Amino acid sequence: MTNTLDLVITEGRERVYELEQGKLLGDAESGNVSISWCYGLAAGNIKGETNKRFTSNKYNYRRGDYKGMNEYLRGKDWETLFSGAGVQEKYEILLGE
């Protein structure tokens, strides 16, 4: 199975928590692993935060530096960085924690 990174785009990393790797969907050669997570929307529902409120912003994704992001991501040795780590640990490594 090939490795593909799925992203959760959010305004703050504290909103996404309790990432869990689920069962394989499909066969071992071309299937996908399901991933579930909790996403804090309301005050008191965000991991580590009690007074933050949900805010909504509009982003212009057309102006993103996708070439730069691809170069940055290709420059990492993900096999070594993620070796032996669970999905939550991999997420934290990705965020640089």
Protein Blocks (a to p, Z undefined) as FASTA:
>chain_A
ZZdddddddfbfklpghiacdddedjfklmccdddddddfbghiaghiakbccddddddf
klpcfklmmmmmmmpcfklmmgopafklmmmmmnoZZ
